[in-house]
Amino acid sequence: MYFCLLLGGISMYQVKRNFSLSDTINSVKLIIGDHGYAQVDTNWCGSEVYTPFNKLYLMESGEGFLALDGETITMKPGIAYLIPARTSYSYHCDDAMSKLYFHFNLLRPDQYDVFQGINKIMQIPIPDNFLQSMQEHYYSESLCDSMIVKEHLYYILNKFANQYSLAQEKLPVYSEHVADTINYI
């Protein structure tokens, strides 16, 4: 309960706070590596690819194929695909396709990736006008447009996290010294 001294009397008001919110928001890190708008053909292929970062593909046109554990997924326009880090998969394109892509890590406060341990290619529909908005802001060099791209990335990554109930996990928050020690190890 807070008290405020006003001319002529005292006013009381209540403030409810979520003290862990700022710790969590400030300690979750989205680290973007490679990214771009790719128009690919039959030369886009790889076998048993294994990377330390997640891959996000926002499909615009054409078809591509992702294979994991004997299952082949056809990449189609209007769908977002997330390949978690440390997932061994293969990919190819039989004709042509275009996509906006991001290689990233989304680190929790304990420095583990949010998508770590999910050995599955995830997919969700892209909301209407989402890809168009991403492309419009992606090519700008303004701070505001970069913030909109970041907002869009958090939005779509949140959709993936919710699809796999990852968003329900309570994230550990470590002191700076403990986090530094964990990172050192």
Order of alpha helices (4+ residues) and beta strands (2+ residues): beta-beta-alpha-beta-beta-beta-beta-beta-beta-beta-beta-beta-alpha-alpha-alpha
